[in-house]
Amino acid sequence: MRQSDISVIFDMDGTIFDTERLVLDCWEQVGERHGIPGIREVFMQCIGTNNVRTQEIVYEHYGNDFPYEKFRGESSVLFHEIAGTQGIPVKPGAAELLKYLSEEKVPLGLASSTRLAVVTQELQEAGLYDYFHVVVGGDLLKNSKPAPDIYMMTCRRMGALPENTYAVEDSYNGIRSAHSACLRPIMVPDLMPATEEMRNLSVAVFEDLFQVKEYFETILG
């Protein structure tokens, strides 16, 4: 593989934006409000999945009579209230990494389980949207991460070979998805630590995006 052949696809929540902690906090607040036990454990299983799969996981734990749409709606309102006043924090090193790869003419894609409209809005508001050649949201596919579909679609739209493409991810489901699609996963753990499985599935594990930038500087010379 020539250095000039590589592409990089990023996850968004927990990778570019520090949103997972905020969403977890909202879930826990709504859960406490309604006396719902075990919210944190359920949330951890949902990280990296789209809304359809998240709903399935919630029903698996609480039963099909769980008022998911009401719970999701209250959590969403709380999230947007907080984000509207405090903003959505960008992960340290994200802007620097995207700028560097863009200057090196590396094609960049984004594969997020979040709805495309939300992904587009949040990237635009952060001034990061124009770095990406292709942006794919979770509502464009039936199968969520950890299925390989979203990475396969993003590679096709980019015209990138999966085996020459790196995937920067924070979640277990994301790493499994990228690996299943034959990409080269890089894990930057957020809420969940890198397990032995994650290290085996990843080409590298780093503490932050500054280290990822150093890694690509070595690759690209």
N, C-alpha and C positions, 0 to 999 in steps of 0.2 A: 504494500500500500504506500503510494507516494504521499508525502505530507500534504500536498495540494489537493488530494482527493477527499480529505475528511470533511464531514459535516457534523454539526452538533445540534441536538434537540433537547430543549429544556422542559421540565415540568414547571408549573407556576406556583401553586400554593405550597408553602413550606420550603420551596427551593429559591424562587425569585422574591416572593413576598412572604413576610413573616405573619401569615394569616392563620396558620393552624392553631396557634395558642389562643388567638382571639376567638376563633370559632368554638374551640373547646370550652373556653370560659363562658361563652353564650349558651352552649348546650347545658353546661352544669348549672348556670343560673336558672334557666327555664326548667331543668329537671328538679332542682331544689324547690322552685315555686310550686310545682305540681306533685312533689313527693315521688319522683321516679328514681328508683335505685339503679346503681351500676352504669351511669351515663358515661363515665370516663372509659371504662373497659369497652363498651360498645363503640364509642367514638374512635378509639384506636384501631378497631377493625375496619372502620369506614374510610380511614385516611387513604387518599389516592383513588377512591372509587367515584363513579358518577352518581347522580341523584337516584337513578333507578336501582342500582346495586345497594346504595346506602339504605334505601327503603326496605329492600329485601333483608338486609342484615338486621335492621331494627325490628322487623316483624319476626325474624327468627328468634330474637331474644325476648320480645315482649308480647308476641302473639299478633294475629292479623287484626285484632280489634284496637290496637294501639292507634291513637289519633295522630298519625304521622304528619299529615299536612298542617294541622294546628300547631304541633310542636315545631315543625320546620319553619312555619310562618312566624311564630313568636321569636325563634332564634334568629331568623333573618332580620326582623325589625330591630332587634337588639344590636346585631352586628352592624347594621347600617347607621344606627344612632351613634355607636362608638366610632366607627370609621369616618362618619361625617364630621365629627368634631376633632378627632385625633389623626385622621388620615390612615392609610394602609402602609405600614412600614416596609421599606425595601430591605432585603437581606444584605448585610455587609458584604461588599465585594461584587455584588450583582452587576451594578452599572459599570464598574471597571472591567469585569470579565467580558460583558457583552460588547463594550467599546473596543477592547483589545481584539476579540475574535472578528468583529466587523472590519476593523482596520487591516486585519490579516486576510480579508476576503474569504473567510470561512462561512459557508452557507449556514444560516441558523433557522431552526424551526421551534415551534412550541406545541406541546401536546399535553393539554390539561383536561382533567375530568370535569372541570367547571364548565357551565354553559358558555358557548362562544360569545354571546352578547356581553356577558359579564367579564370574560377574559379580555375582550377587545377594549371595553371601557376602562378596566383597571390598568391595563398596559398603557393606554393612551394618556390617562391621567398621571401616570408615573413618568411619562416621556420615554417609554421603552418600546413602544409598539413598532416603530420603524426599523428596529434592529432585525426583525424577523421576516424571513422570506415567506414563510407559511405558518399560519396559526390554526390549530385544530382544537375544537371544544368537545367535551364529552357528550353533548347532546347530538352530535353528528353521527354517532355510532350506537348500535344496539348493545354490544358487549363492552363492558367497562374494564379498566385495569383490575386485576392482573392479566386479563386476556391481552394478546399481542396486537389487537386490531388497531388501536389508536396510533401506535408507533409504525405499523405497516402503512396506514393511510398517510401519515405525515411524511414518511420516506417517499412514497409514491408521488405525492404532490410536490415534493422538493426535487424529485428526480435523483434521489440519493440512494446509494447501495447500503442496505442495513449493516453489512459487515464492516463498512467504512465509516459508520456513524456512531458517535458517542451520545449517550443519553444521560443527562444530569438530573438526578432524582433524590428525593429525601425519604420516600416511603417504601415499605416492603412491597406493596402492591405495584408501585411504579417500577421498582427494580425487577420484579418478576415479569412484568409486562415487557420491558425493554429487552430483557434476556431472552424471553420466548420469541421475540421478533428478530432475534439474531443481531441486536445492536451491541454496543460496548458500554455497559452501564457504569456510571460513576456515582457513588453514593455520597451525599453530604447529609448525614443524619440530622433530623430536626427534633421531633418529639420522641422518636423511637431510636434506640441505639442500634449500631450495626451488629447483627448477630452473625454466627458462623455461617449460616445459610447466605446472608446478604454478602458477606465477604467472598464466599465461593462464587456467587453469581456476578460479582462486580469486578471490573478490571482495576479499580482503585476505590479507596474510601478516604475522604478528607474531612477535616473538621469544619472548613468554611470555604467560601468561594474564592477567597484570595489564594488558597492552596491549589484550587482547581486552575486558576489563572497561571500559577507557576508551573503546573503540570503541562498545560498546553504551550507555554513558552518553551519548555524543554522539547516538546514534540515538534513544534513549528520552527524551532531554531531562532 
